[in-house]
């Protein structure tokens, strides 16, 4: 087994373990810390697979901003350790069935993705150095013609744009394409998501307000 495989399974196992502990632990602070570790391990898996941009976003957005928000909510609401209560067998069975169905769905989708049944080392940048191996792995990905894409979306960029030049040369600037997709094709959904987050923030403030004491 290659080092890339060992690190992949190590980080993936730690991510799964800490994710389970987030739900299993009854201390909210401990659950939040396990969630932060889970985010970090997920970022490590993404880095190992060569998805550096997604790994950085995972750390900055999830392990950074969202975790800080969770900790602020825990501190403001002064959440105590949850007392262990009795749960009926029906609730446990329903929860187990839902969890098993979700796990099966995620596993099925993952295995049916391009290269989903390959060994993790096959996706590791250190293992894809030979040109023939790169072409073989790229053959499993969806076919996209850079020139056709550039001609179709040429009006979105200036003629001297570096993005248009990279597209014509056969390169895909991932970050730029992501921004164009989010703020172009899915602009309304992106704005709606921002409004939902704003409503959630207002709701957290309302929950944290304490009634004024009357003299």
LOKOLSE-735857 format. One line per 4 residues: number of its first residue (from 1); their letters; for each residue x, y, z of N, C-alpha, C. Coordinates in pm, whole numbers, plus 50000, padded with zeros to 5 digits. Example, Ala and Ser with C-alpha at 12.3 -4.5 7.8 and 13.67 -1.06 7.14 Angstrom:
1 = as = 51319 49431 50780 51230 49550 50780 51320 49670 50780 ~ 51285 49775 50708 51367 49894 50714 51290 50003 50787 $
***
This chain:
1 = xxxx = 50085 49880 50000 50000 50000 50000 50088 50125 50000 ~ 50055 50220 49914 50133 50341 49901 50107 50435 50019 ~ 50202 50529 50038 50187 50628 50145 50063 50713 50124 ~ 50033 50743 49997 49914 50823 49966 49787 50751 50011 $
5 = xxxx = 49783 50618 49994 49667 50540 50040 49656 50543 50191 ~ 49769 50525 50259 49769 50523 50405 49718 50655 50461 ~ 49769 50766 50408 49726 50898 50456 49579 50922 50425 ~ 49535 50876 50307 49394 50895 50271 49303 50824 50370 $
9 = xxxx = 49329 50696 50395 49244 50621 50487 49256 50671 50630 ~ 49375 50719 50669 49393 50773 50803 49308 50898 50823 ~ 49322 50994 50732 49246 51118 50744 49096 51095 50727 ~ 49060 51005 50634 48917 50976 50614 48858 50908 50738 $
13 = xxxx = 48933 50815 50799 48885 50750 50921 48869 50847 51036 ~ 48967 50938 51051 48956 51039 51157 48838 51133 51132 ~ 48815 51166 51006 48700 51252 50973 48568 51184 51009 ~ 48557 51054 50978 48435 50981 51013 48419 50967 51164 $
17 = xxxx = 48530 50937 51234 48523 50920 51379 48480 51048 51448 ~ 48543 51159 51412 48508 51286 51476 48367 51331 51437 ~ 48320 51294 51318 48182 51327 51280 48082 51253 51366 ~ 48112 51126 51395 48024 51049 51484 48027 51107 51625 $
21 = xxxx = 48145 51150 51671 48156 51207 51805 48080 51339 51818 ~ 48067 51412 51708 47989 51536 51712 47846 51508 51758 ~ 47790 51397 51713 47653 51360 51749 47650 51286 51882 ~ 47752 51204 51909 47749 51118 52027 47779 51194 52156 $
25 = xxxx = 47870 51290 52151 47906 51363 52273 47793 51455 52316 ~ 47776 51468 52447 47667 51549 52501 47713 51687 52546 ~ 47843 51708 52550 47895 51840 52582 47905 51921 52453 ~ 47836 52034 52442 47836 52109 52315 47973 52161 52276 $
29 = xxxx = 48056 52197 52373 48191 52246 52341 48275 52133 52283 ~ 48266 52014 52343 48340 51899 52290 48292 51863 52150 ~ 48161 51871 52128 48108 51844 51994 48161 51944 51892 ~ 48168 52071 51933 48220 52174 51842 48367 52149 51809 $
33 = xxxx = 48445 52107 51908 48586 52079 51882 48602 51959 51788 ~ 48519 51857 51808 48523 51742 51717 48483 51782 51575 ~ 48388 51874 51565 48349 51921 51432 48464 51995 51364 ~ 48539 52076 51441 48654 52146 51384 48759 52047 51334 $
37 = xxxx = 48784 51941 51413 48881 51839 51370 48831 51767 51245 ~ 48700 51740 51240 48643 51675 51122 48661 51760 50998 ~ 48640 51891 51010 48662 51981 50896 48808 51979 50853 ~ 48899 51980 50950 49042 51979 50917 49082 51849 50848 $
41 = xxxx = 49029 51735 50894 49062 51607 50831 49005 51599 50689 ~ 48886 51655 50671 48828 51659 50535 48914 51743 50442 ~ 48964 51855 50493 49054 51938 50413 49182 51863 50379 ~ 49234 51783 50473 49354 51705 50446 49329 51602 50335 $
45 = xxxx = 49211 51540 50335 49176 51446 50228 49171 51517 50093 ~ 49114 51636 50091 49106 51713 49966 49245 51753 49917 ~ 49332 51793 50009 49469 51827 49971 49540 51705 49912 ~ 49519 51588 49975 49583 51467 49926 49537 51426 49788 $
49 = xxxx = 49413 51460 49754 49359 51426 49622 49390 51533 49518 ~ 49462 51637 49559 49500 51741 49464 49400 51853 49450 ~ 49291 51852 49526 49191 51959 49521 49229 52067 49622 ~ 49335 52141 49589 49389 52238 49684 49293 52353 49710 $
53 = xxxx = 49225 52399 49606 49131 52510 49624 49019 52471 49719 ~ 48961 52352 49700 48855 52306 49789 48906 52286 49931 ~ 49031 52239 49945 49088 52222 50079 49103 52354 50151 ~ 49150 52456 50080 49166 52589 50141 49030 52647 50178 $
57 = xxxx = 48931 52632 50089 48797 52680 50119 48739 52607 50240 ~ 48766 52477 50250 48719 52398 50364 48773 52454 50494 ~ 48901 52493 50495 48962 52546 50617 48911 52687 50646 ~ 48910 52773 50544 48872 52913 50566 48725 52928 50602 $
61 = xxxx = 48637 52859 50528 48494 52879 50547 48440 52793 50661 ~ 48465 52663 50656 48406 52573 50755 48484 52574 50887 ~ 48613 52539 50881 48692 52533 51004 48715 52671 51063 ~ 48701 52775 50982 48722 52910 51031 48592 52979 51066 $
65 = xxxx = 48523 53031 50965 48407 53117 50989 48291 53043 51055 ~ 48252 52928 51000 48134 52859 51053 48159 52805 51194 ~ 48279 52755 51221 48308 52706 51355 48307 52819 51456 ~ 48360 52936 51419 48356 53052 51509 48211 53090 51537 $
69 = xxxx = 48126 53085 51435 47984 53115 51454 47919 53016 51550 ~ 47949 52888 51535 47895 52787 51626 47939 52813 51770 ~ 48066 52844 51789 48117 52869 51924 48054 52993 51985 ~ 48032 53096 51904 47965 53216 51954 47823 53183 52000 $
73 = xxxx = 47753 53102 51922 47617 53064 51959 47616 52985 52089 ~ 47712 52894 52105 47720 52815 52228 47746 52905 52347 ~ 47835 53003 52330 47866 53094 52441 47749 53186 52473 ~ 47681 53237 52369 47571 53330 52392 47451 53262 52455 $
77 = xxxx = 47419 53141 52408 47305 53069 52463 47336 52998 52593 ~ 47465 52990 52627 47508 52924 52751 47452 52782 52759 ~ 47476 52705 52654 47423 52569 52646 47498 52478 52742 ~ 47423 52404 52820 47483 52312 52917 47491 52171 52859 $
81 = xxxx = 47555 52084 52934 47566 51944 52893 47428 51880 52894 ~ 47395 51811 52786 47264 51750 52772 47252 51629 52863 ~ 47141 51623 52933 47115 51508 53019 47068 51390 52934 ~ 47113 51273 52972 47077 51153 52898 46934 51114 52929 $
85 = xxxx = 46852 51109 52825 46713 51072 52843 46682 50936 52782 ~ 46565 50888 52809 46524 50758 52757 46466 50775 52617 ~ 46506 50687 52527 46457 50690 52390 46391 50555 52359 ~ 46276 50562 52297 46205 50441 52262 46271 50366 52148 $
89 = xxxx = 46238 50238 52138 46298 50156 52032 46253 50201 51894 ~ 46132 50259 51884 46083 50304 51754 46168 50419 51701 ~ 46201 50513 51788 46284 50627 51746 46422 50580 51702 ~ 46478 50486 51777 46611 50434 51742 46608 50361 51608 $
93 = xxxx = 46501 50285 51583 46491 50212 51455 46476 50308 51338 ~ 46391 50410 51354 46372 50508 51247 46502 50583 51219 ~ 46571 50624 51326 46697 50696 51308 46802 50609 51239 ~ 46807 50481 51276 46903 50390 51213 46871 50369 51066 $
97 = xxxx = 46743 50357 51033 46705 50338 50892 46738 50460 50808 ~ 46711 50579 50863 46742 50702 50789 46892 50716 50768 ~ 46970 50687 50874 47116 50696 50862 47170 50596 50761 ~ 47117 50472 50763 47163 50370 50669 47126 50408 50525 $
101 = xxxx = 47006 50462 50505 46964 50502 50371 47051 50616 50318 ~ 47081 50712 50405 47166 50824 50362 47306 50776 50330 ~ 47362 50688 50414 47496 50635 50388 47499 50556 50258 ~ 47396 50476 50233 47391 50401 50108 47380 50491 49986 $
105 = xxxx = 47301 50598 49998 47287 50691 49886 47420 50760 49855 ~ 47489 50808 49960 47618 50875 49940 47720 50779 49880 ~ 47722 50654 49929 47816 50555 49876 47787 50524 49730 ~ 47659 50510 49696 47623 50481 49557 47662 50594 49463 $
109 = xxxx = 47636 50718 49504 47672 50833 49420 47823 50842 49404 ~ 47896 50818 49512 48042 50828 49507 48102 50722 49415 ~ 48053 50599 49423 48107 50492 49341 48074 50509 49193 ~ 47965 50578 49163 47926 50598 49023 47987 50722 48960 $
113 = xxxx = 48064 50799 49037 48133 50914 48981 48249 50868 48894 ~ 48297 50952 48801 48415 50915 48720 48536 50888 48809 ~ 48591 50767 48803 48705 50731 48886 48668 50699 49029 ~ 48539 50684 49058 48496 50661 49195 48537 50526 49250 $
117 = xxxx = 48563 50428 49163 48603 50295 49207 48754 50275 49205 ~ 48828 50382 49171 48974 50372 49168 49032 50379 49309 ~ 49154 50330 49321 49228 50342 49446 49258 50490 49470 ~ 49260 50538 49595 49292 50679 49620 49424 50722 49560 $
121 = xxxx = 49521 50632 49552 49652 50669 49496 49641 50706 49349 ~ 49538 50655 49280 49522 50687 49138 49488 50833 49116 ~ 49433 50898 49220 49398 51040 49210 49504 51129 49270 ~ 49604 51072 49335 49707 51151 49402 49798 51213 49298 $
125 = xxxx = 49829 51345 49309 49916 51408 49210 50052 51342 49199 ~ 50102 51286 49310 50233 51223 49305 50232 51097 49219 ~ 50114 51037 49199 50104 50914 49122 50071 50941 48976 ~ 50027 51063 48943 49990 51095 48805 50096 51187 48748 $
129 = xxxx = 50212 51132 48719 50321 51209 48664 50346 51175 48518 ~ 50323 51051 48482 50343 51010 48344 50229 51062 48257 ~ 50263 51107 48136 50163 51168 48048 50056 51067 48008 ~ 50097 50942 47988 49998 50841 47949 49899 50816 48062 $
133 = xxxx = 49948 50816 48188 49858 50798 48301 49763 50916 48315 ~ 49814 51037 48290 49727 51154 48295 49616 51144 48191 ~ 49653 51102 48070 49553 51090 47964 49451 50980 47996 ~ 49500 50870 48055 49409 50760 48090 49310 50803 48197 $
137 = xxxx = 49360 50879 48297 49269 50925 48402 49174 51032 48351 ~ 49226 51121 48264 49141 51226 48208 49032 51169 48120 ~ 49056 51049 48063 48955 50987 47980 48830 50947 48056 ~ 48840 50939 48189 48725 50904 48270 48641 51026 48307 $
141 = xxxx = 48693 51145 48281 48623 51267 48316 48534 51312 48200 ~ 48433 51396 48230 48346 51445 48122 48426 51521 48017 ~ 48391 51500 47889 48461 51565 47779 48411 51709 47762 ~ 48503 51805 47767 48471 51946 47747 48570 52003 47648 $
145 = xxxx = 48520 52064 47543 48606 52125 47442 48635 52269 47482 ~ 48761 52301 47517 48793 52438 47561 48762 52543 47456 ~ 48792 52514 47328 48769 52613 47223 48619 52642 47206 ~ 48538 52537 47211 48393 52557 47199 48339 52634 47319 $
149 = xxxx = 48393 52602 47437 48349 52674 47557 48388 52820 47550 ~ 48511 52847 47501 48558 52985 47490 48474 53063 47389 ~ 48440 52999 47276 48359 53067 47175 48218 53095 47226 ~ 48164 53003 47305 48028 53020 47355 48019 53129 47459 $
153 = xxxx = 48124 53143 47543 48120 53239 47653 48216 53355 47630 ~ 48252 53381 47506 48349 53488 47478 48295 53625 47517 ~ 48162 53643 47511 48107 53775 47542 48118 53809 47690 ~ 48145 53709 47775 48156 53734 47918 48292 53791 47956 $
157 = xxxx = 48390 53785 47866 48525 53829 47898 48571 53934 47796 ~ 48664 54018 47838 48726 54112 47744 48816 54038 47648 ~ 48844 54100 47534 48926 54034 47433 49068 54011 47483 ~ 49117 54101 47571 49252 54086 47624 49253 54013 47758 $
161 = xxxx = 49141 53949 47791 49131 53881 47921 49222 53759 47925 ~ 49290 53743 48039 49376 53626 48057 49294 53498 48063 ~ 49171 53509 48113 49085 53391 48121 49052 53338 47982 ~ 49017 53429 47890 48985 53387 47754 49107 53325 47686 $
165 = xxxx = 49225 53379 47714 49347 53324 47657 49372 53182 47708 ~ 49352 53160 47838 49371 53027 47895 49270 52928 47838 ~ 49148 52973 47817 49047 52884 47761 49084 52842 47619 ~ 49132 52935 47539 49170 52902 47402 49291 52810 47398 $
169 = xxxx = 49377 52817 47502 49494 52730 47508 49461 52593 47565 ~ 49337 52574 47609 49297 52444 47660 49301 52431 47810 ~ 49329 52542 47881 49332 52540 48027 49200 52593 48082 ~ 49164 52543 48200 49042 52587 48265 49077 52652 48398 $
173 = xxxx = 49065 52785 48409 49087 52852 48539 48971 52822 48633 ~ 48992 52728 48724 48882 52676 48806 48813 52785 48887 ~ 48892 52871 48954 48833 52972 49041 48749 53070 48961 ~ 48800 53112 48846 48725 53206 48763 48596 53143 48710 $
177 = xxxx = 48605 53017 48667 48486 52949 48617 48382 52931 48728 ~ 48431 52905 48849 48339 52890 48962 48267 53022 48990 ~ 48343 53132 48987 48280 53262 49009 48181 53297 48900 ~ 48217 53268 48774 48126 53294 48663 47998 53212 48676 $
181 = xxxx = 48010 53088 48721 47893 53002 48736 47803 53049 48850 ~ 47865 53084 48964 47787 53125 49081 47714 53256 49055 ~ 47786 53356 49007 47727 53489 48991 47662 53510 48854 ~ 47668 53410 48767 47604 53420 48638 47482 53331 48629 $
185 = xxxx = 47505 53202 48614 47395 53108 48596 47311 53092 48721 ~ 47377 53092 48839 47306 53070 48965 47304 53196 49051 ~ 47289 53312 48988 47293 53437 49063 47176 53449 49159 ~ 47054 53415 49114 46937 53427 49200 46945 53331 49318 $
189 = xxxx = 46992 53209 49292 47007 53113 49402 47112 53161 49503 ~ 47218 53223 49453 47323 53272 49541 47270 53385 49630 ~ 47192 53476 49572 47133 53584 49650 47034 53529 49752 ~ 46954 53430 49711 46858 53367 49802 46929 53301 49919 $
193 = xxxx = 47042 53236 49892 47119 53175 49999 47169 53280 50098 ~ 47213 53396 50046 47255 53504 50134 47142 53554 50222 ~ 47020 53563 50167 46905 53605 50246 46872 53503 50355 ~ 46884 53374 50321 46858 53270 50421 46958 53279 50535 $
197 = xxxx = 47084 53302 50504 47185 53318 50608 47157 53442 50693 ~ 47110 53549 50630 47075 53670 50704 46960 53644 50800 ~ 46858 53573 50753 46745 53539 50840 46791 53452 50956 ~ 46882 53356 50930 46935 53273 51038 47011 53354 51140 $
201 = xxxx = 47088 53453 51095 47162 53539 51187 47066 53621 51273 ~ 46961 53677 51210 46862 53754 51286 46793 53665 51388 ~ 46761 53541 51348 46698 53448 51442 46787 53417 51560 ~ 46919 53402 51537 47011 53377 51648 47016 53496 51743 $
205 = xxxx = 47013 53618 51688 47013 53737 51774 46886 53744 51857 ~ 46771 53713 51795 46644 53715 51868 46644 53612 51980 ~ 46698 53494 51954 46702 53390 52057 46792 53428 52173 ~ 46896 53505 52144 46993 53540 52248 46949 53660 52330 $
209 = xxxx = 46846 53730 52285 46801 53848 52360 46737 53805 52491 ~ 46768 53879 52594 46708 53856 52725 46604 53964 52751 ~ 46491 53927 52809 46388 54029 52836 46439 54133 52935 ~ 46399 54257 52911 46440 54365 53001 46374 54349 53137 $
213 = xxx = 46453 54375 53239 46399 54367 53375 46323 54495 53409 ~ 46205 54477 53464 46125 54593 53504 46153 54627 53650 ~ 46173 54753 53675 46200 54798 53812 46072 54793 53895 $
***
